[in-house]
Amino acid sequence: MTRTQALDAFKADLAGIRFHDDANYLSARSKDYFWYSPILNDLLQDKLGELVVVPQSVEEVTAVAALIARYKLPLTLRGGGTGNYGQCVPLEGGVIMDLTRLDKVREIREGYVRVEAGARISRLDEAARETGQELLMYPSTRQMATIGGFIAGGSGGIGSLRHGMLRDPGNVSYIKVITVEENPQVIELRDDAIQKVQHAYGTNGIVVEVGLALTPATDWIHTAALFDGYDHALRFATSAQEGGMDCYLLTAVERRFAPYYTKFGDYFPADRDAIFAMVAPSELARFTAEAEARGPCLLCDDQGRNPRGRSSARL
Ligand SMILES: Cc1cc2nc3c(=O)[nH]c(=O)nc-3n(C[C@H](O)[C@H](O)[C@H](O)COP(=O)(O)OP(=O)(O)OC[C@H]3O[C@@H](n4cnc5c(N)ncnc54)[C@H](O)[C@@H]3O)c2cc1C
């Protein structure tokens, strides 16, 4: 059977499962953020899938998996498509499975949430916050990325300072996977066994549901401290971390990036290096005092406002 015949037969057997095959849609769904890299951009920019399927339920995912195996078509799984190494790019054409319709929060209780893999991380965090809890960590692509894509393709992120990496014990405790076989299996992995599919880029199964730890929510204060030297910025962040300061994020940003943070305007001048931070309210005074103790320093929130209501004059 040729690829065209296999695809036609696949489409005919989809029996109502939603799919798209128009050129613009295919082009958009065949890319992630690989274009950050000029090397990957040269290698991947022309790669295209031939069909996008959008299952609405685990049953539809299972039906698609069986058809993929029957017609021996290449399959690329896709969440929010925010990976930056081309993990979502269909190298051999074939079918792209968009998992974003699997977005239901199945169970939420103290310290735990079980959710379908295609749920956007921002929506999931909002659902957790409605119960007074929050996610342990998320990538900076929180708005678009899915929780399944994070587990299959990510590693850690904002919050990791406090809670470690995704792979650390207890952070992800349950994953349900569908295999790609003519008779797909449903495999439930618990605790350490989740490592078999965590960070495997969907190459050994389709993640359809995950169980994650939650922690009591904190009303994090977004702030930034500026330093006269990257070394001063790093020393401040290291000492804050070693001193157990309760932060969700401490990220050093070198002065050459300053012009790209346009919303900060004058608050992030090109002659200063920054620590971007999310600080617990109870720690803000300590954060400020320790930053200022290291020399001239200016603090502002993520809108470029000074959180202490003081003028923007450099201290
Ligand atoms: C500016 C920027 C900042 C980023 N910051 C971080 C960060 O701090 N930490 C971090 O870890 N990553 C980061 N990333 C990478 C990426 O955004 C995250 O890992 C994100 O969580 C991926 O989720 P996604 O839904 O977009 O996954 P996708 O890009 O859609 O997929 C990622 C991988 O997982 C596979 N996959 C997707 N869904 C499933 C599924 N249901 N079952 C099996 N496999 C699946 C895909 O085939 C692909 O291999 C960043 C990327 C950018 C562009």
The ligand as an ORCA input file, in Angstrom:
! r2SCAN-3c Opt
* xyz 0 1
  C      10.328     30.456     25.629
  C      10.273     29.004     26.056
  C      10.479     28.715     27.412
  C      10.429     27.387     27.846
  N      10.634     27.139     29.181
  C      10.645     25.849     29.612
  C      10.896     25.559     30.993
  O      11.076     26.439     31.824
  N      10.912     24.256     31.356
  C      10.685     23.242     30.465
  O      10.707     22.076     30.877
  N      10.428     23.489     29.165
  C      10.406     24.765     28.711
  N      10.131     25.019     27.391
  C       9.807     23.913     26.486
  C       8.264     23.653     26.410
  O       7.572     24.878     26.301
  C       7.727     22.957     27.637
  O       8.448     21.774     27.920
  C       6.223     22.643     27.506
  O       5.756     22.135     28.718
  C       5.891     21.676     26.412
  O       4.475     21.489     26.438
  P       3.644     21.438     25.065
  O       2.253     21.052     25.382
  O       3.828     22.668     24.291
  O       4.392     20.220     24.396
  P       4.684     19.970     22.858
  O       5.712     20.954     22.365
  O       3.391     19.916     22.128
  O       5.302     18.532     22.927
  C       6.532     18.301     23.590
  C       6.921     16.826     23.362
  O       5.999     15.990     24.045
  C       5.305     15.130     23.122
  N       3.914     15.082     23.568
  C       3.022     16.108     23.645
  N       1.867     15.695     24.180
  C       2.033     14.369     24.458
  C       1.198     13.371     25.029
  N      -0.044     13.637     25.453
  N       1.700     12.104     25.157
  C       2.962     11.823     24.763
  N       3.794     12.716     24.211
  C       3.335     13.985     24.071
  C       5.484     15.762     21.752
  O       5.480     14.778     20.732
  C       6.881     16.377     21.903
  O       7.881     15.388     21.722
  C      10.182     26.338     26.925
  C       9.958     26.645     25.565
  C       9.995     27.968     25.136
  C       9.721     28.254     23.696
*
